[in-house]
């Protein structure tokens, strides 16, 4: 389902294209940080993590868990757990 008209989509694309590469990179970075913050908040609401490392592990699994083999996931989670 799309709730944005093609005309508005074209106008938005033109506005973004007018921005400098640095501005577009900052916008993407800000959106990524916002998405990560929303993910963290949602995870905490579903199941409060016992500590920051456990929360980081949950975020990793949601974002990247399917991109790695089981052994790689276990190694990364172990590494995250060792961080303070």
N, CA, C and O atoms as a CHARMM CRD file, in Angstrom:
* protein
*
  336
    1    1 UNK  N      0.84300  -1.17900   0.00000 PROA 1      0.00000
    2    1 UNK  CA     0.00000   0.00000   0.00000 PROA 1      0.00000
    3    1 UNK  C      0.88700   1.23900   0.00000 PROA 1      0.00000
    4    1 UNK  O      1.85000   1.32300   0.76100 PROA 1      0.00000
    5    2 UNK  N      0.56400   2.17200  -0.83400 PROA 2      0.00000
    6    2 UNK  CA     1.30600   3.42300  -0.90300 PROA 2      0.00000
    7    2 UNK  C      0.36100   4.56300  -0.54300 PROA 2      0.00000
    8    2 UNK  O     -0.75800   4.64300  -1.05000 PROA 2      0.00000
    9    3 UNK  N      0.82400   5.43800   0.33500 PROA 3      0.00000
   10    3 UNK  CA    -0.01900   6.55500   0.72700 PROA 3      0.00000
   11    3 UNK  C      0.52600   7.88200   0.20800 PROA 3      0.00000
   12    3 UNK  O      0.02500   8.94600   0.57000 PROA 3      0.00000
   13    4 UNK  N      1.55000   7.82000  -0.63700 PROA 4      0.00000
   14    4 UNK  CA     2.17000   9.02400  -1.18600 PROA 4      0.00000
   15    4 UNK  C      1.93000   9.05600  -2.69000 PROA 4      0.00000
   16    4 UNK  O      2.17700   8.07500  -3.39000 PROA 4      0.00000
   17    5 UNK  N      1.45000  10.18300  -3.17300 PROA 5      0.00000
   18    5 UNK  CA     1.17100  10.29400  -4.60500 PROA 5      0.00000
   19    5 UNK  C      2.48800  10.35000  -5.38500 PROA 5      0.00000
   20    5 UNK  O      3.51000  10.77200  -4.84400 PROA 5      0.00000
   21    6 UNK  N      2.46900   9.93000  -6.64600 PROA 6      0.00000
   22    6 UNK  CA     3.68400  10.00000  -7.46200 PROA 6      0.00000
   23    6 UNK  C      4.26300  11.41000  -7.55300 PROA 6      0.00000
   24    6 UNK  O      5.48200  11.57900  -7.58100 PROA 6      0.00000
   25    7 UNK  N      3.39300  12.42500  -7.59800 PROA 7      0.00000
   26    7 UNK  CA     3.87700  13.81000  -7.66200 PROA 7      0.00000
   27    7 UNK  C      4.67600  14.17000  -6.40900 PROA 7      0.00000
   28    7 UNK  O      5.74100  14.77800  -6.50600 PROA 7      0.00000
   29    8 UNK  N      4.17500  13.80300  -5.25600 PROA 8      0.00000
   30    8 UNK  CA     4.87400  14.09300  -4.00000 PROA 8      0.00000
   31    8 UNK  C      6.17900  13.31000  -3.93900 PROA 8      0.00000
   32    8 UNK  O      7.19100  13.83700  -3.47900 PROA 8      0.00000
   33    9 UNK  N      6.17100  12.06100  -4.39500 PROA 9      0.00000
   34    9 UNK  CA     7.40500  11.27400  -4.41300 PROA 9      0.00000
   35    9 UNK  C      8.46200  11.93300  -5.29300 PROA 9      0.00000
   36    9 UNK  O      9.63500  11.97700  -4.92000 PROA 9      0.00000
   37   10 UNK  N      8.06300  12.44300  -6.45200 PROA 10     0.00000
   38   10 UNK  CA     9.00800  13.14800  -7.34400 PROA 10     0.00000
   39   10 UNK  C      9.54900  14.40600  -6.68100 PROA 10     0.00000
   40   10 UNK  O     10.74200  14.69600  -6.76600 PROA 10     0.00000
   41   11 UNK  N      8.66400  15.15500  -6.01800 PROA 11     0.00000
   42   11 UNK  CA     9.10400  16.38300  -5.35300 PROA 11     0.00000
   43   11 UNK  C     10.08000  16.07300  -4.22200 PROA 11     0.00000
   44   11 UNK  O     11.08300  16.76800  -4.05600 PROA 11     0.00000
   45   12 UNK  N      9.78900  15.03600  -3.45100 PROA 12     0.00000
   46   12 UNK  CA    10.68700  14.64200  -2.36500 PROA 12     0.00000
   47   12 UNK  C     12.03900  14.21300  -2.92500 PROA 12     0.00000
   48   12 UNK  O     13.07900  14.61100  -2.40100 PROA 12     0.00000
   49   13 UNK  N     12.03300  13.40500  -3.98500 PROA 13     0.00000
   50   13 UNK  CA    13.29300  12.97500  -4.60200 PROA 13     0.00000
   51   13 UNK  C     14.09400  14.17700  -5.09000 PROA 13     0.00000
   52   13 UNK  O     15.31600  14.20800  -4.94500 PROA 13     0.00000
   53   14 UNK  N     13.42100  15.15700  -5.65900 PROA 14     0.00000
   54   14 UNK  CA    14.11300  16.36000  -6.13600 PROA 14     0.00000
   55   14 UNK  C     14.70100  17.14800  -4.97100 PROA 14     0.00000
   56   14 UNK  O     15.81200  17.66700  -5.07200 PROA 14     0.00000
   57   15 UNK  N     13.96800  17.24100  -3.87200 PROA 15     0.00000
   58   15 UNK  CA    14.47800  17.96200  -2.69300 PROA 15     0.00000
   59   15 UNK  C     15.71300  17.26900  -2.12300 PROA 15     0.00000
   60   15 UNK  O     16.67500  17.92700  -1.72700 PROA 15     0.00000
   61   16 UNK  N     15.68000  15.95300  -2.08400 PROA 16     0.00000
   62   16 UNK  CA    16.83200  15.22000  -1.56000 PROA 16     0.00000
   63   16 UNK  C     18.02000  15.36700  -2.49900 PROA 16     0.00000
   64   16 UNK  O     19.15600  15.51300  -2.04600 PROA 16     0.00000
   65   17 UNK  N     17.76600  15.33000  -3.81000 PROA 17     0.00000
   66   17 UNK  CA    18.84300  15.45900  -4.79100 PROA 17     0.00000
   67   17 UNK  C     19.52400  16.82200  -4.70700 PROA 17     0.00000
   68   17 UNK  O     20.69700  16.94600  -5.05700 PROA 17     0.00000
   69   18 UNK  N     18.80800  17.83800  -4.25000 PROA 18     0.00000
   70   18 UNK  CA    19.38700  19.17900  -4.10800 PROA 18     0.00000
   71   18 UNK  C     20.38400  19.25800  -2.95000 PROA 18     0.00000
   72   18 UNK  O     21.19500  20.18200  -2.89800 PROA 18     0.00000
   73   19 UNK  N     20.33400  18.32000  -2.04500 PROA 19     0.00000
   74   19 UNK  CA    21.23600  18.32400  -0.88800 PROA 19     0.00000
   75   19 UNK  C     22.62400  17.87200  -1.30300 PROA 19     0.00000
   76   19 UNK  O     22.78500  17.13200  -2.27400 PROA 19     0.00000
   77   20 UNK  N     23.60800  18.31600  -0.57100 PROA 20     0.00000
   78   20 UNK  CA    24.98400  17.88900  -0.84400 PROA 20     0.00000
   79   20 UNK  C     25.15600  16.43300  -0.42100 PROA 20     0.00000
   80   20 UNK  O     24.37100  15.92500   0.38000 PROA 20     0.00000
   81   21 UNK  N     26.17300  15.76000  -0.95100 PROA 21     0.00000
   82   21 UNK  CA    26.42300  14.37500  -0.52800 PROA 21     0.00000
   83   21 UNK  C     26.59500  14.25900   0.98800 PROA 21     0.00000
   84   21 UNK  O     26.12000  13.30000   1.59600 PROA 21     0.00000
   85   22 UNK  N     27.26500  15.22200   1.59100 PROA 22     0.00000
   86   22 UNK  CA    27.45200  15.20000   3.03600 PROA 22     0.00000
   87   22 UNK  C     26.13600  15.30600   3.79100 PROA 22     0.00000
   88   22 UNK  O     25.92600  14.62900   4.79700 PROA 22     0.00000
   89   23 UNK  N     25.24800  16.16800   3.29200 PROA 23     0.00000
   90   23 UNK  CA    23.93200  16.30300   3.93000 PROA 23     0.00000
   91   23 UNK  C     23.12700  15.01400   3.78800 PROA 23     0.00000
   92   23 UNK  O     22.45900  14.59000   4.73100 PROA 23     0.00000
   93   24 UNK  N     23.19000  14.38900   2.60700 PROA 24     0.00000
   94   24 UNK  CA    22.46000  13.13700   2.40900 PROA 24     0.00000
   95   24 UNK  C     23.02700  12.03200   3.30100 PROA 24     0.00000
   96   24 UNK  O     22.27600  11.21500   3.83200 PROA 24     0.00000
   97   25 UNK  N     24.34500  12.00600   3.46300 PROA 25     0.00000
   98   25 UNK  CA    24.96300  11.01900   4.34500 PROA 25     0.00000
   99   25 UNK  C     24.51500  11.24100   5.79100 PROA 25     0.00000
  100   25 UNK  O     24.19600  10.28600   6.49900 PROA 25     0.00000
  101   26 UNK  N     24.49200  12.50400   6.22800 PROA 26     0.00000
  102   26 UNK  CA    24.02800  12.81400   7.57600 PROA 26     0.00000
  103   26 UNK  C     22.57500  12.39900   7.77100 PROA 26     0.00000
  104   26 UNK  O     22.21700  11.86400   8.82000 PROA 26     0.00000
  105   27 UNK  N     21.73200  12.64600   6.76100 PROA 27     0.00000
  106   27 UNK  CA    20.31900  12.24500   6.85000 PROA 27     0.00000
  107   27 UNK  C     20.20700  10.72400   6.99500 PROA 27     0.00000
  108   27 UNK  O     19.42800  10.23000   7.81000 PROA 27     0.00000
  109   28 UNK  N     20.98200   9.99200   6.20500 PROA 28     0.00000
  110   28 UNK  CA    20.93900   8.52900   6.27800 PROA 28     0.00000
  111   28 UNK  C     21.42500   8.04600   7.64000 PROA 28     0.00000
  112   28 UNK  O     20.85100   7.12600   8.22200 PROA 28     0.00000
  113   29 UNK  N     22.47300   8.66400   8.13600 PROA 29     0.00000
  114   29 UNK  CA    23.01300   8.29300   9.44400 PROA 29     0.00000
  115   29 UNK  C     21.99500   8.57100  10.54600 PROA 29     0.00000
  116   29 UNK  O     21.80200   7.75500  11.44700 PROA 29     0.00000
  117   30 UNK  N     21.35300   9.71800  10.46600 PROA 30     0.00000
  118   30 UNK  CA    20.33200  10.06200  11.45800 PROA 30     0.00000
  119   30 UNK  C     19.15600   9.07800  11.41300 PROA 30     0.00000
  120   30 UNK  O     18.63400   8.68100  12.45500 PROA 30     0.00000
  121   31 UNK  N     18.74300   8.68700  10.20100 PROA 31     0.00000
  122   31 UNK  CA    17.63700   7.73200  10.08100 PROA 31     0.00000
  123   31 UNK  C     18.04300   6.37000  10.63000 PROA 31     0.00000
  124   31 UNK  O     17.23800   5.68500  11.26200 PROA 31     0.00000
  125   32 UNK  N     19.28200   5.98100  10.38800 PROA 32     0.00000
  126   32 UNK  CA    19.77000   4.70200  10.91000 PROA 32     0.00000
  127   32 UNK  C     19.78900   4.72500  12.43600 PROA 32     0.00000
  128   32 UNK  O     19.36400   3.76500  13.07900 PROA 32     0.00000
  129   33 UNK  N     20.27600   5.80500  13.00700 PROA 33     0.00000
  130   33 UNK  CA    20.31900   5.93300  14.46400 PROA 33     0.00000
  131   33 UNK  C     18.90700   5.92700  15.05200 PROA 33     0.00000
  132   33 UNK  O     18.67000   5.33300  16.10300 PROA 33     0.00000
  133   34 UNK  N     17.98200   6.58300  14.37500 PROA 34     0.00000
  134   34 UNK  CA    16.59600   6.59300  14.85400 PROA 34     0.00000
  135   34 UNK  C     15.98800   5.19300  14.79800 PROA 34     0.00000
  136   34 UNK  O     15.29400   4.77300  15.72400 PROA 34     0.00000
  137   35 UNK  N     16.24700   4.48300  13.72100 PROA 35     0.00000
  138   35 UNK  CA    15.73900   3.12200  13.59400 PROA 35     0.00000
  139   35 UNK  C     16.29900   2.20700  14.66000 PROA 35     0.00000
  140   35 UNK  O     15.57800   1.38800  15.23000 PROA 35     0.00000
  141   36 UNK  N     17.59800   2.34900  14.93000 PROA 36     0.00000
  142   36 UNK  CA    18.23500   1.53600  15.96800 PROA 36     0.00000
  143   36 UNK  C     17.63900   1.86800  17.34100 PROA 36     0.00000
  144   36 UNK  O     17.40100   0.96600  18.14400 PROA 36     0.00000
  145   37 UNK  N     17.39800   3.15000  17.61400 PROA 37     0.00000
  146   37 UNK  CA    16.80300   3.55100  18.89400 PROA 37     0.00000
  147   37 UNK  C     15.39200   2.97300  19.03900 PROA 37     0.00000
  148   37 UNK  O     15.01500   2.51400  20.11700 PROA 37     0.00000
  149   38 UNK  N     14.62000   2.99600  17.95600 PROA 38     0.00000
  150   38 UNK  CA    13.27300   2.42300  18.00200 PROA 38     0.00000
  151   38 UNK  C     13.33200   0.91100  18.22400 PROA 38     0.00000
  152   38 UNK  O     12.53100   0.35600  18.97600 PROA 38     0.00000
  153   39 UNK  N     14.28400   0.25400  17.56800 PROA 39     0.00000
  154   39 UNK  CA    14.44700  -1.18600  17.75600 PROA 39     0.00000
  155   39 UNK  C     14.79300  -1.50200  19.20500 PROA 39     0.00000
  156   39 UNK  O     14.20700  -2.40300  19.80600 PROA 39     0.00000
  157   40 UNK  N     15.74900  -0.75900  19.76900 PROA 40     0.00000
  158   40 UNK  CA    16.15000  -0.98100  21.16400 PROA 40     0.00000
  159   40 UNK  C     14.95600  -0.78500  22.10100 PROA 40     0.00000
  160   40 UNK  O     14.73000  -1.59000  23.00400 PROA 40     0.00000
  161   41 UNK  N     14.20300   0.28000  21.88100 PROA 41     0.00000
  162   41 UNK  CA    13.04200   0.55400  22.73800 PROA 41     0.00000
  163   41 UNK  C     12.01000  -0.56400  22.62200 PROA 41     0.00000
  164   41 UNK  O     11.44100  -0.99400  23.62600 PROA 41     0.00000
  165   42 UNK  N     11.76900  -1.03300  21.39900 PROA 42     0.00000
  166   42 UNK  CA    10.81700  -2.11400  21.20900 PROA 42     0.00000
  167   42 UNK  C     11.26400  -3.40300  21.87400 PROA 42     0.00000
  168   42 UNK  O     10.46000  -4.10700  22.48400 PROA 42     0.00000
  169   43 UNK  N     12.56100  -3.71200  21.75300 PROA 43     0.00000
  170   43 UNK  CA    13.07800  -4.91200  22.40200 PROA 43     0.00000
  171   43 UNK  C     12.95600  -4.81200  23.91600 PROA 43     0.00000
  172   43 UNK  O     12.58100  -5.78000  24.57800 PROA 43     0.00000
  173   44 UNK  N     13.27100  -3.65400  24.45900 PROA 44     0.00000
  174   44 UNK  CA    13.15900  -3.46800  25.90700 PROA 44     0.00000
  175   44 UNK  C     11.71500  -3.57800  26.38000 PROA 44     0.00000
  176   44 UNK  O     11.45000  -4.07400  27.47500 PROA 44     0.00000
  177   45 UNK  N     10.79100  -3.11800  25.55900 PROA 45     0.00000
  178   45 UNK  CA     9.38100  -3.20600  25.93500 PROA 45     0.00000
  179   45 UNK  C      8.92400  -4.66600  25.93300 PROA 45     0.00000
  180   45 UNK  O      8.16400  -5.07700  26.81000 PROA 45     0.00000
  181   46 UNK  N      9.38200  -5.44900  24.95600 PROA 46     0.00000
  182   46 UNK  CA     8.97900  -6.86100  24.86800 PROA 46     0.00000
  183   46 UNK  C      9.59700  -7.69400  25.98800 PROA 46     0.00000
  184   46 UNK  O      8.90300  -8.43800  26.68100 PROA 46     0.00000
  185   47 UNK  N     10.89900  -7.55900  26.15100 PROA 47     0.00000
  186   47 UNK  CA    11.62400  -8.36000  27.13800 PROA 47     0.00000
  187   47 UNK  C     12.77000  -7.52900  27.67200 PROA 47     0.00000
  188   47 UNK  O     13.79700  -7.41400  27.00400 PROA 47     0.00000
  189   48 UNK  N     12.63600  -6.95000  28.84100 PROA 48     0.00000
  190   48 UNK  CA    13.73900  -6.15300  29.38300 PROA 48     0.00000
  191   48 UNK  C     15.03200  -6.96400  29.46200 PROA 48     0.00000
  192   48 UNK  O     15.05700  -8.06600  30.00900 PROA 48     0.00000
  193   49 UNK  N     16.09800  -6.40000  28.90700 PROA 49     0.00000
  194   49 UNK  CA    17.40100  -7.06900  28.92400 PROA 49     0.00000
  195   49 UNK  C     18.01600  -6.91900  30.30700 PROA 49     0.00000
  196   49 UNK  O     17.86300  -5.87800  30.94600 PROA 49     0.00000
  197   50 UNK  N     18.70900  -7.94900  30.77400 PROA 50     0.00000
  198   50 UNK  CA    19.32400  -7.86500  32.09900 PROA 50     0.00000
  199   50 UNK  C     20.48400  -6.87100  32.16300 PROA 50     0.00000
  200   50 UNK  O     20.81000  -6.36200  33.23500 PROA 50     0.00000
  201   51 UNK  N     21.11500  -6.59300  31.00000 PROA 51     0.00000
  202   51 UNK  CA    22.22300  -5.63700  30.97400 PROA 51     0.00000
  203   51 UNK  C     22.41600  -5.12900  29.54900 PROA 51     0.00000
  204   51 UNK  O     21.77000  -5.59900  28.61200 PROA 51     0.00000
  205   52 UNK  N     23.31400  -4.16100  29.40600 PROA 52     0.00000
  206   52 UNK  CA    23.54600  -3.52400  28.10900 PROA 52     0.00000
  207   52 UNK  C     24.07800  -4.52000  27.07400 PROA 52     0.00000
  208   52 UNK  O     23.67700  -4.46900  25.91100 PROA 52     0.00000
  209   53 UNK  N     24.96700  -5.41500  27.48000 PROA 53     0.00000
  210   53 UNK  CA    25.52800  -6.38900  26.53800 PROA 53     0.00000
  211   53 UNK  C     24.42800  -7.29400  25.98800 PROA 53     0.00000
  212   53 UNK  O     24.42600  -7.60900  24.79800 PROA 53     0.00000
  213   54 UNK  N     23.50300  -7.71200  26.83500 PROA 54     0.00000
  214   54 UNK  CA    22.39400  -8.55700  26.38100 PROA 54     0.00000
  215   54 UNK  C     21.51100  -7.79700  25.39400 PROA 54     0.00000
  216   54 UNK  O     21.03600  -8.36900  24.41300 PROA 54     0.00000
  217   55 UNK  N     21.29500  -6.52000  25.65200 PROA 55     0.00000
  218   55 UNK  CA    20.50100  -5.70700  24.73900 PROA 55     0.00000
  219   55 UNK  C     21.22300  -5.56000  23.40000 PROA 55     0.00000
  220   55 UNK  O     20.59800  -5.67600  22.34500 PROA 55     0.00000
  221   56 UNK  N     22.52700  -5.30600  23.43400 PROA 56     0.00000
  222   56 UNK  CA    23.29400  -5.20400  22.18600 PROA 56     0.00000
  223   56 UNK  C     23.23400  -6.50800  21.40700 PROA 56     0.00000
  224   56 UNK  O     23.14300  -6.49400  20.18000 PROA 56     0.00000
  225   57 UNK  N     23.28400  -7.62100  22.09900 PROA 57     0.00000
  226   57 UNK  CA    23.18100  -8.92400  21.43500 PROA 57     0.00000
  227   57 UNK  C     21.82200  -9.07700  20.76700 PROA 57     0.00000
  228   57 UNK  O     21.74000  -9.57800  19.64600 PROA 57     0.00000
  229   58 UNK  N     20.75200  -8.65300  21.44000 PROA 58     0.00000
  230   58 UNK  CA    19.41000  -8.73500  20.86100 PROA 58     0.00000
  231   58 UNK  C     19.30400  -7.86000  19.61300 PROA 58     0.00000
  232   58 UNK  O     18.71700  -8.26800  18.61000 PROA 58     0.00000
  233   59 UNK  N     19.87400  -6.65600  19.68000 PROA 59     0.00000
  234   59 UNK  CA    19.85500  -5.75100  18.52900 PROA 59     0.00000
  235   59 UNK  C     20.62200  -6.38800  17.36900 PROA 59     0.00000
  236   59 UNK  O     20.14800  -6.38300  16.23300 PROA 59     0.00000
  237   60 UNK  N     21.80600  -6.93500  17.65600 PROA 60     0.00000
  238   60 UNK  CA    22.59100  -7.59900  16.60900 PROA 60     0.00000
  239   60 UNK  C     21.77600  -8.71200  15.95200 PROA 60     0.00000
  240   60 UNK  O     21.72200  -8.80600  14.72600 PROA 60     0.00000
  241   61 UNK  N     21.14700  -9.54800  16.76600 PROA 61     0.00000
  242   61 UNK  CA    20.38500 -10.66900  16.21000 PROA 61     0.00000
  243   61 UNK  C     19.25200 -10.19000  15.31000 PROA 61     0.00000
  244   61 UNK  O     19.01600 -10.76400  14.24700 PROA 61     0.00000
  245   62 UNK  N     18.55600  -9.14500  15.73000 PROA 62     0.00000
  246   62 UNK  CA    17.45600  -8.61500  14.91700 PROA 62     0.00000
  247   62 UNK  C     17.96100  -8.02700  13.59800 PROA 62     0.00000
  248   62 UNK  O     17.35300  -8.22800  12.54700 PROA 62     0.00000
  249   63 UNK  N     19.07800  -7.29800  13.66600 PROA 63     0.00000
  250   63 UNK  CA    19.57200  -6.61400  12.47000 PROA 63     0.00000
  251   63 UNK  C     20.37900  -7.52200  11.55600 PROA 63     0.00000
  252   63 UNK  O     20.25800  -7.43100  10.33400 PROA 63     0.00000
  253   64 UNK  N     21.19600  -8.39200  12.12400 PROA 64     0.00000
  254   64 UNK  CA    22.16700  -9.12800  11.31800 PROA 64     0.00000
  255   64 UNK  C     22.17300 -10.63300  11.53700 PROA 64     0.00000
  256   64 UNK  O     22.97200 -11.33300  10.91300 PROA 64     0.00000
  257   65 UNK  N     21.31300 -11.15300  12.39900 PROA 65     0.00000
  258   65 UNK  CA    21.35500 -12.55900  12.76500 PROA 65     0.00000
  259   65 UNK  C     21.25200 -13.52600  11.60500 PROA 65     0.00000
  260   65 UNK  O     21.85600 -14.59700  11.64300 PROA 65     0.00000
  261   66 UNK  N     20.50300 -13.17500  10.57800 PROA 66     0.00000
  262   66 UNK  CA    20.32800 -14.07000   9.43800 PROA 66     0.00000
  263   66 UNK  C     21.43700 -13.92800   8.40500 PROA 66     0.00000
  264   66 UNK  O     21.46500 -14.67100   7.42300 PROA 66     0.00000
  265   67 UNK  N     22.35100 -12.98400   8.61400 PROA 67     0.00000
  266   67 UNK  CA    23.42900 -12.74700   7.65800 PROA 67     0.00000
  267   67 UNK  C     24.66500 -13.58800   7.94100 PROA 67     0.00000
  268   67 UNK  O     25.61600 -13.56200   7.15900 PROA 67     0.00000
  269   68 UNK  N     24.67000 -14.32900   9.03400 PROA 68     0.00000
  270   68 UNK  CA    25.83400 -15.09100   9.46500 PROA 68     0.00000
  271   68 UNK  C     25.45000 -16.53600   9.73500 PROA 68     0.00000
  272   68 UNK  O     24.28200 -16.85000   9.96500 PROA 68     0.00000
  273   69 UNK  N     26.43700 -17.40100   9.70300 PROA 69     0.00000
  274   69 UNK  CA    26.20100 -18.79300  10.08300 PROA 69     0.00000
  275   69 UNK  C     25.97700 -18.85800  11.58700 PROA 69     0.00000
  276   69 UNK  O     26.26400 -17.90400  12.31100 PROA 69     0.00000
  277   70 UNK  N     25.46400 -19.98600  12.04600 PROA 70     0.00000
  278   70 UNK  CA    25.24300 -20.16600  13.47800 PROA 70     0.00000
  279   70 UNK  C     26.51100 -20.01100  14.28500 PROA 70     0.00000
  280   70 UNK  O     26.49700 -19.40700  15.35800 PROA 70     0.00000
  281   71 UNK  N     27.61700 -20.55500  13.77600 PROA 71     0.00000
  282   71 UNK  CA    28.90300 -20.45200  14.48500 PROA 71     0.00000
  283   71 UNK  C     29.36100 -19.00300  14.55100 PROA 71     0.00000
  284   71 UNK  O     29.86900 -18.55300  15.57800 PROA 71     0.00000
  285   72 UNK  N     29.18200 -18.27400  13.45300 PROA 72     0.00000
  286   72 UNK  CA    29.58100 -16.85900  13.44700 PROA 72     0.00000
  287   72 UNK  C     28.72700 -16.04900  14.41100 PROA 72     0.00000
  288   72 UNK  O     29.23900 -15.20000  15.14000 PROA 72     0.00000
  289   73 UNK  N     27.43200 -16.31100  14.41500 PROA 73     0.00000
  290   73 UNK  CA    26.53300 -15.61100  15.34800 PROA 73     0.00000
  291   73 UNK  C     26.98300 -15.87100  16.78000 PROA 73     0.00000
  292   73 UNK  O     27.07000 -14.94100  17.58100 PROA 73     0.00000
  293   74 UNK  N     27.26800 -17.12400  17.10400 PROA 74     0.00000
  294   74 UNK  CA    27.70500 -17.45500  18.46800 PROA 74     0.00000
  295   74 UNK  C     28.99300 -16.73600  18.82600 PROA 74     0.00000
  296   74 UNK  O     29.13900 -16.24000  19.94400 PROA 74     0.00000
  297   75 UNK  N     29.93100 -16.67600  17.88200 PROA 75     0.00000
  298   75 UNK  CA    31.20000 -15.98800  18.13900 PROA 75     0.00000
  299   75 UNK  C     30.97100 -14.49000  18.36600 PROA 75     0.00000
  300   75 UNK  O     31.55400 -13.89900  19.27500 PROA 75     0.00000
  301   76 UNK  N     30.12600 -13.88800  17.54000 PROA 76     0.00000
  302   76 UNK  CA    29.85800 -12.45700  17.68100 PROA 76     0.00000
  303   76 UNK  C     29.13300 -12.16700  18.99400 PROA 76     0.00000
  304   76 UNK  O     29.47700 -11.21700  19.69600 PROA 76     0.00000
  305   77 UNK  N     28.13500 -12.97900  19.32500 PROA 77     0.00000
  306   77 UNK  CA    27.40400 -12.80100  20.58100 PROA 77     0.00000
  307   77 UNK  C     28.35300 -12.94200  21.75800 PROA 77     0.00000
  308   77 UNK  O     28.25700 -12.18500  22.72400 PROA 77     0.00000
  309   78 UNK  N     29.26500 -13.89600  21.69100 PROA 78     0.00000
  310   78 UNK  CA    30.26000 -14.06300  22.76500 PROA 78     0.00000
  311   78 UNK  C     31.10800 -12.82000  22.89000 PROA 78     0.00000
  312   78 UNK  O     31.39700 -12.36900  23.99800 PROA 78     0.00000
  313   79 UNK  N     31.51300 -12.26100  21.75800 PROA 79     0.00000
  314   79 UNK  CA    32.32500 -11.03500  21.75800 PROA 79     0.00000
  315   79 UNK  C     31.54500  -9.87000  22.35300 PROA 79     0.00000
  316   79 UNK  O     32.09300  -9.08400  23.12600 PROA 79     0.00000
  317   80 UNK  N     30.26900  -9.75500  21.99600 PROA 80     0.00000
  318   80 UNK  CA    29.43200  -8.69200  22.53300 PROA 80     0.00000
  319   80 UNK  C     29.30500  -8.85000  24.04600 PROA 80     0.00000
  320   80 UNK  O     29.34400  -7.86300  24.78000 PROA 80     0.00000
  321   81 UNK  N     29.15600 -10.07900  24.50800 PROA 81     0.00000
  322   81 UNK  CA    28.99300 -10.34000  25.94200 PROA 81     0.00000
  323   81 UNK  C     30.23200  -9.99300  26.73400 PROA 81     0.00000
  324   81 UNK  O     30.14200  -9.68600  27.92300 PROA 81     0.00000
  325   82 UNK  N     31.40900 -10.03600  26.08500 PROA 82     0.00000
  326   82 UNK  CA    32.65200  -9.71400  26.79500 PROA 82     0.00000
  327   82 UNK  C     32.84600  -8.21000  26.94700 PROA 82     0.00000
  328   82 UNK  O     33.61900  -7.76600  27.79600 PROA 82     0.00000
  329   83 UNK  N     32.15200  -7.43000  26.13500 PROA 83     0.00000
  330   83 UNK  CA    32.27300  -5.96800  26.19900 PROA 83     0.00000
  331   83 UNK  C     31.53600  -5.45700  27.42700 PROA 83     0.00000
  332   83 UNK  O     30.52400  -6.02700  27.83600 PROA 83     0.00000
  333   84 UNK  N     32.04300  -4.39300  28.00600 PROA 84     0.00000
  334   84 UNK  CA    31.36800  -3.81300  29.17800 PROA 84     0.00000
  335   84 UNK  C     30.64900  -2.55700  28.83300 PROA 84     0.00000
  336   84 UNK  O     30.03000  -1.94200  29.70100 PROA 84     0.00000
